[in-house]
Amino acid sequence: MADINLNSYKINSTQSIRRLLHQRWFVVIIALMLTGLGAAITGTLFKTGIHILDDWRLNLLNIFPTWFVLPILGGIGGLLSGTIISKFAPAAGGSGVTQIITFLRHKPVPMGLKVGIGKLIAGILAIGSGFPLGPEGPAVQMGGSVAWQMAKWLKAPIAFRRVIVAAGSGAGIAAVFSAPIGGFIYALEELLNSSRPVVLLLVVVTTFWADSWAAIFQGQGFNLDIDFPLEINVLPIDFFYLIILGILVGLLAQLYSQYVLVMQDIGNKWFKGKIVRRMAISGLLLGSIFSFLPKEFHHVGELKKLIVLGDGNISLALGTFIVLFFTTGLAAASGAPGGLFFPMLILGGCIGSACGAWVEALTGHFPTTYTVAGMGAFVAACTRTPISAMFLAFAPTKNLLILKPVLVACITSFLVARIFNDHSIYERQIEIEENHKKTLSNLTHD
């Protein structure tokens, strides 16, 4: 009976979308274009704001001691960001991916421009002040919030609102990663779990439109921006190494996911909804930790390039892994408006870089794809989205030769992680938050 109802819903939703496209096709096109444009604008503003605050923070470190600057800025950034979330947009806390997934499951979640703007400002303050999180989670929620607003103005049916919110979320990924294919696949693989032709068309138009606008806003035009120029040389033996890497990364990613979830649960129990205090203390603690670390860790955004181009520096790779493993879990547990994709990519890159160096030491051959494959594999294992992870890891290199070896590692890590739990880190975060809300509700009634 459930399968019959689900199939009936899919048929009705597809028919309602087709009817809307037939009757109001011009308005739909405008809504999709504005959604892509909005995702590009918010994504560009987000990255620019973080960059400005990051530069200002680094300049202060040239004047004052790190033990003074980093804890204070972390605490103030957490305080201001938490205040904005608490007073202006409570739904803007957290990564943003869980909120969109919850909405797409037909559960009540606040959406709209107010949430998007709150996420933009609070996220810039948190990440710019030193929280080691990424821009992609907020970009997903900001893109989805803009899309929801477009659908509301359009007075679109429920089925179309769900599609356009997923498209806007994928557009957010496309804008911050310069990865339209990755955003497109992510919207389908993680958010919609759908492959209907009409849905594919709407999502692909929005994600590629957002990526094009983001390239224009960032002054790139339509030229390929190669962040990591790697010389790809894949030997048959490398596929065996990649499987071993995928197994190792799958195990570590499962451990990381469990750590983040435990920290989030502890934070909920300790602070019981007091987001301002929670983020201020977390920012102060994170700043204190980073103040005792080498200067490379004071600019987390550059760590990915250091790892990828680190020439097999095992100590740097393993040190970065240990530091970010614990600090990003603390940052995520604080409820800060930042994403986990970026930390996952760095953590996976660290493991790939270190393992590549070990393989070279043992065999004299360095697998050139190991670092990027590790990045994709870690994301695949945590999010249970191996295809999206492959394209996100591919995006910085823009080299098609990397796709096959990266996919081998992604599929392997994905299968290993599923042995322990079928659900992604985001699905388990949603479950923790729902239990936390029930607990708070019971305390209020008592």
TIMI-639354 format. One line per field, with one value per residue (C-alpha): residue number from 1; x negated, z negated, y negated. Coordinates in steps of 0.001 Angstrom, whole numbers, m for minus. Each point is the difference from the previous one (the first is absolute). Example, Ala and Ser with C-alpha at 12.3 -4.5 7.8 and 13.67 -1.06 7.14 Angstrom:
<sites>
dovo (1; 2)
u (m12300; m1370)
w (m7800; 660)
v (4500; m3440)
</sites>
This chain:
<sites>
dovo (1; 2; 3; 4; 5; 6; 7; 8; 9; 10; 11; 12; 13; 14; 15; 16; 17; 18; 19; 20; 21; 22; 23; 24; 25; 26; 27; 28; 29; 30; 31; 32; 33; 34; 35; 36; 37; 38; 39; 40; 41; 42; 43; 44; 45; 46; 47; 48; 49; 50; 51; 52; 53; 54; 55; 56; 57; 58; 59; 60; 61; 62; 63; 64; 65; 66; 67; 68; 69; 70; 71; 72; 73; 74; 75; 76; 77; 78; 79; 80; 81; 82; 83; 84; 85; 86; 87; 88; 89; 90; 91; 92; 93; 94; 95; 96; 97; 98; 99; 100; 101; 102; 103; 104; 105; 106; 107; 108; 109; 110; 111; 112; 113; 114; 115; 116; 117; 118; 119; 120; 121; 122; 123; 124; 125; 126; 127; 128; 129; 130; 131; 132; 133; 134; 135; 136; 137; 138; 139; 140; 141; 142; 143; 144; 145; 146; 147; 148; 149; 150; 151; 152; 153; 154; 155; 156; 157; 158; 159; 160; 161; 162; 163; 164; 165; 166; 167; 168; 169; 170; 171; 172; 173; 174; 175; 176; 177; 178; 179; 180; 181; 182; 183; 184; 185; 186; 187; 188; 189; 190; 191; 192; 193; 194; 195; 196; 197; 198; 199; 200; 201; 202; 203; 204; 205; 206; 207; 208; 209; 210; 211; 212; 213; 214; 215; 216; 217; 218; 219; 220; 221; 222; 223; 224; 225; 226; 227; 228; 229; 230; 231; 232; 233; 234; 235; 236; 237; 238; 239; 240; 241; 242; 243; 244; 245; 246; 247; 248; 249; 250; 251; 252; 253; 254; 255; 256; 257; 258; 259; 260; 261; 262; 263; 264; 265; 266; 267; 268; 269; 270; 271; 272; 273; 274; 275; 276; 277; 278; 279; 280; 281; 282; 283; 284; 285; 286; 287; 288; 289; 290; 291; 292; 293; 294; 295; 296; 297; 298; 299; 300; 301; 302; 303; 304; 305; 306; 307; 308; 309; 310; 311; 312; 313; 314; 315; 316; 317; 318; 319; 320; 321; 322; 323; 324; 325; 326; 327; 328; 329; 330; 331; 332; 333; 334; 335; 336; 337; 338; 339; 340; 341; 342; 343; 344; 345; 346; 347; 348; 349; 350; 351; 352; 353; 354; 355; 356; 357; 358; 359; 360; 361; 362; 363; 364; 365; 366; 367; 368; 369; 370; 371; 372; 373; 374; 375; 376; 377; 378; 379; 380; 381; 382; 383; 384; 385; 386; 387; 388; 389; 390; 391; 392; 393; 394; 395; 396; 397; 398; 399; 400; 401; 402; 403; 404; 405; 406; 407; 408; 409; 410; 411; 412; 413; 414; 415; 416; 417; 418; 419; 420; 421; 422; 423; 424; 425; 426; 427; 428; 429; 430; 431; 432; 433; 434; 435; 436; 437; 438; 439; 440; 441; 442; 443; 444; 445; 446)
u (0; m2840; m1637; 3300; 432; m3614; 401; 3293; m1688; m2845; 2450; 2134; m3017; m1443; 3353; 335; m3519; 694; 3282; m1783; m2673; 2665; 2195; m2600; m3253; m1366; 487; m1662; m3034; m271; 276; m2774; m2253; 587; m648; m3321; m890; 921; m2091; m2965; 351; 306; m2793; m2330; 842; m573; m3439; m970; 1106; m1937; m3078; 149; 369; m2687; m2471; 805; m570; m3344; m1083; 767; m2270; m2876; 563; 1162; m895; 2076; 962; 1729; 1586; 1377; 1932; 1525; 1036; 1363; 2054; 1309; 757; 1895; 1865; 1106; 853; 1961; 1879; 1073; 1221; 1783; 1704; 423; 94; m93; 190; m3352; m2042; m1927; m1323; 3112; 83; 2071; 2591; 424; 245; 2630; 2009; m143; 1443; 3137; m713; 482; m3237; m215; m1128; m197; m2233; m117; m1601; m2345; m1190; m418; m2066; m2132; m935; m294; m2057; m2446; m508; m501; m2300; m1821; m752; m1644; 2594; m1612; 3090; 785; 2315; 1832; 2573; 1147; m26; 2379; 2415; m312; 633; 2976; 1402; m204; 1660; 2809; 627; 172; 2507; 2105; 149; 829; 2789; m1297; 1466; m1652; m1680; m1722; m1109; m1786; m1781; m1032; m1298; m2157; m1128; m879; m1943; m1936; m596; m1581; m2459; m708; m677; m2481; m1821; 157; 1450; 3317; m10; m777; 2863; 2342; m854; 120; 3512; 1173; m2115; 336; 2917; 2614; m827; 1684; m767; 3168; m884; 1913; m1763; m3388; 666; 1008; m2923; m2673; 1129; m159; m3382; m1769; 1564; m1237; m3505; m116; 1050; m2426; m2850; 969; 294; m3383; m1672; m745; 2098; 384; m3648; m952; m1329; m2493; m649; m2100; m1935; m860; m1872; 2217; m1754; 2151; m1551; 1977; m1450; 1408; 3532; m1038; m1506; 3186; 2141; m2254; 238; 3791; 184; m2194; 1832; 3380; m995; m1399; 2992; 2355; m2041; 128; 3756; 545; m2224; 1887; 3345; m1130; m1303; 3263; 2010; m2217; 384; 3785; 74; m2408; 1400; 3690; 715; m2253; m1602; m1697; m1869; m759; m1584; m1884; m1640; m748; m1577; m2140; m1108; m760; m1976; m2016; m803; m1111; m2098; m2402; m330; m2423; 977; 1127; 3073; 929; 1328; 2032; 1154; m3530; m539; 1607; m2596; m2808; 1160; 559; m3273; m1903; m2372; 780; m640; 1310; m418; 1987; 2730; 420; m296; 2679; 2238; m220; 576; 2941; 1519; 540; 493; 2540; 1999; 13; 969; 2849; 1232; 195; 2873; m2108; 1329; m2689; m304; m1765; m857; m3122; m1392; 825; m1944; m3060; 162; 241; m2806; m2217; 514; m538; m3184; m1463; 899; m1457; m3280; m39; 654; m2868; m2301; 853; 151; m1692; 3243; 2187; 3680; 711; 3755; m228; 519; 3012; 1442; m269; 1907; 2878; m2; 358; 2972; 1589; m318; 1441; 2828; 779; m144; m2890; 887; 308; m3230; m1809; 1022; m761; m3504; m348; 1014; m3315; m2086; 2287; m1741; 2290; m2691; 496; 3642; m512; m2613; 1914; 3207; m1776; m979; 3429; 1961; m2301; 223; 3759; 479; m2268; 1879; 3378; m1099; 183; 3035; 2327; 620; m2142; m1386; 2714; 2831; m1381; m407; 3685; 910; m2086; 1612; 3503; m707; m1433; 3146; 2181; m2087; 272; 3734; 452; m2018; 2127; 3257; m1272)
w (0; m827; 3368; 1766; m1825; 765; 3693; 71; m1585; 2524; 2915; m1358; m772; 3467; 1572; m2085; 996; 3675; m246; m1584; 2726; 2699; m1412; m1457; 1696; 258; m3711; m843; 2127; m1722; m3417; 867; 1297; m3077; m2207; 1717; m132; m3690; m814; 1868; m1768; m3496; 638; 1323; m2868; m2480; 1328; 358; m3546; m1457; 2011; m1257; m3653; 398; 1401; m2794; m2582; 1565; 46; m3710; m590; 1449; m2674; m3113; m1416; 1145; m3544; m322; 3451; 877; m3219; m158; 3657; m251; m3058; 1444; 3365; m1703; m2194; 2903; 2275; m2740; m809; 3629; 109; m3332; 580; 3769; 1640; m2281; 3055; 1224; m2522; 910; 3351; 2046; 1794; m2744; 195; 3747; m278; m2735; 2149; 2992; m2207; m337; m3577; m1220; 315; 126; 3449; 1966; 362; m3746; m624; 2970; m1141; m3589; 1235; 2149; m2764; m2839; 2159; 1052; m3623; m1247; 2721; 410; m3723; 39; m69; 2244; 2113; 3697; 2064; 1817; m2701; m356; 3804; 218; m2465; 1474; 3518; m1226; m1906; 3080; 2051; m2542; 184; 3796; m208; m2502; 2246; 2882; m2075; 1204; m1070; m2836; 2350; 1939; m3188; m1039; 3346; 186; m3606; 860; 3193; m1950; m2523; 2783; 1500; m3300; 267; 3630; m922; m2839; 1504; 3665; 502; 1901; 628; m3662; m1090; 2508; m1098; m3687; 338; 1475; m2001; m3491; 58; 2455; 541; 3365; 3672; 1724; 3298; m780; m3365; 1619; 2432; m2688; m2278; 2710; 1357; m3461; m1035; 3242; m22; m3564; 880; 3011; m2067; m2793; 2538; 1305; m3491; m1009; 3121; 1510; 3125; 1577; m225; m1905; m3440; m813; m3745; m130; 3206; m408; 2418; 237; 552; m893; 90; m311; m3476; m1087; 8; m2666; m2036; 446; m1365; m3063; m386; 276; m2758; m2325; 737; m453; m3484; m1000; 1462; m2039; m3108; 842; 581; m3324; m1758; 1496; m978; m3570; m342; 1363; m2460; m2905; 1044; 82; m3476; m1551; 1438; 545; 2776; m1258; 3415; m830; m3017; 1836; 3001; m2036; m2193; 3026; 1864; m3018; m373; 3724; 71; m3003; 1677; 3272; m1813; m1109; 3493; 2806; 2226; 2821; m2104; m429; 3571; 302; 3498; 1339; m1590; 2916; 2418; m2444; m216; 3726; 978; m3100; 1815; m2329; m3294; m2324; m3221; 1399; 1317; m3191; m2230; 2016; m149; m3783; m582; 2390; m1072; m3512; 654; 2815; m2161; m2759; 2465; 1455; m3487; m874; 2439; 2050; 3493; 1985; 2225; m445; 3652; m175; m3148; 1517; 3149; m1994; m2305; 2949; 1792; m3069; m77; 3759; m126; m2931; 1517; 3351; m1702; m1781; 3269; 1594; m2888; 315; 3781; 1491; 1807; m1100; 1093; 1343; m562; m3651; m1599; 2091; m237; m3788; 57; 1950; m1956; m3360; 1220; 1544; m3232; m2202; 2274; 1752; 3357; 1975; 3381; m1394; m1939; 3160; 1845; m2972; m223; 3773; m19; m1181; 2516; 3075; 1283; 1366; m475; m3758; 93; 293; m2774; m2296; 579; m980; m3364; m485; 649; m2260; m2924; 488; m219; m3054; m1818; 757; m1843; m3223; 745; 2962; m709; 824; m2630; 890; m488; m3401; m897; 810; m2335; m2818; 471; 24; m3256; m1458; 925; m1617; m3174; m113; 628; m2848; m2356; 967; m662; m3308)
v (0; m2398; 684; m686; m3308; m1005; 808; m1905; m3027; 86; 185; m2845; m2194; 550; m860; m3172; m1111; 694; m1914; m2961; 82; 90; m2766; m2364; 1010; m3541; m679; 3319; m890; m3388; 1689; 2472; m2767; m2142; 3023; 693; m3697; m197; 3079; m1504; m3373; 1472; 2515; m2722; m2375; 2813; 902; m3679; m841; 2927; m993; m3601; 1035; 2652; m2542; m2440; 2747; 937; m3665; m269; 2987; m2019; m2638; 1867; 3448; 2965; 1028; m3391; m433; 3434; 783; m3481; m57; 3536; m861; m3285; 1608; 2822; m2489; m2203; 2908; 1755; m3217; m435; 3584; m256; m3372; m189; 3456; 3088; 2279; m1390; 1985; 3135; 1128; m794; 3348; 1639; m2792; 450; 3790; m386; m2425; 2332; 2734; m2134; m1068; m3586; m1965; m3832; m1155; m3248; m3034; m692; 3391; m443; m3427; 1218; 2929; m2294; m2443; 2533; 2376; m2720; m1032; 3560; 1346; m3321; m96; 3420; 2780; 2678; 668; m449; m2226; 2789; 887; m3623; m320; 2966; m1599; m3486; 1310; 2017; m2992; m2230; 2736; 352; m3742; 193; 2868; m1932; m3062; 2326; 1614; 3345; 3358; 1911; 2473; m2787; m1761; 3163; 257; m3652; 37; 3029; m1755; m3143; 2064; 1710; m3446; m1044; 2905; m936; m3632; 581; 2999; m1075; 3472; m121; 3742; 676; m2272; 1628; 3541; m945; m1418; 3288; 2450; m1468; m2402; 1259; 3678; m405; 526; m1232; m1743; m3200; m268; 571; m2847; m2507; 843; 8; m3386; m1590; 1430; m882; m3477; m583; 1183; m2341; m3014; 895; 148; m3442; m1532; 1399; m1367; 3398; m325; 3408; 1029; 3121; m862; 2745; m74; 3158; 746; 3675; 2218; 3080; 3311; 3031; 3476; 3274; 591; m3366; 1391; 2505; m2834; m2036; 2833; 242; m3787; 162; 2610; m2071; m3244; 1715; 1128; m3410; m1840; 2188; m796; m3720; 62; 1716; m2545; m2961; 1522; 701; m3566; m1382; 2088; m1120; m3642; 342; 1521; m2483; m3235; 928; m2502; m2820; m554; m3328; 1345; 3238; m1713; m2606; 2658; 2181; m2929; m884; 3616; 420; m3242; 1155; 3320; m1578; m2627; 2750; 1498; m965; m2925; 2329; 790; m3644; m64; 3188; m928; 487; 3402; 1819; m1387; 804; 3595; 510; m1652; 1100; 2399; 2887; m1827; 2727; m1984; m2954; 2297; 2004; m3070; m1774; 3063; 264; m3722; m334; 3309; m1340; m3733; 348; 2388; m2613; m2738; 2053; 896; m3697; m522; m2422; m799; 1777; 3054; 3313; 636; m2151; 1695; 3400; m844; m1076; 3024; 2359; m1837; 384; 3767; 282; m2071; 1953; 3383; m1044; m859; 3368; 1844; m1912; 879; 3700; 384; m3056; m916; m2924; 324; m3493; 308; 1020; m3418; m1021; 3531; m215; m3292; 1486; 3254; m1767; m2021; 3115; 1977; m2755; m1144; 3322; m1824; 1565; m1531; m3539; 467; 1056; m3169; m2266; 1451; m373; m3681; m1550; 1965; m263; 3140; 2711; 2640; m271; 1171; 3760; 425; m2351; 1970; 3245; m1504; m1630; 3190; 2026; m2428; m323; 3787; 266; m2782; 1602; 3137; m2009; m2177; m456; m3679; m3032; m2332; m2521; 2476; 935; m3693; m502; 2858; m1515; m3426; 1481; 1831; m3221; m1947; 2664; m208; m3805; 217; 2460; m2208; m3013; 1861; 1308)
</sites>
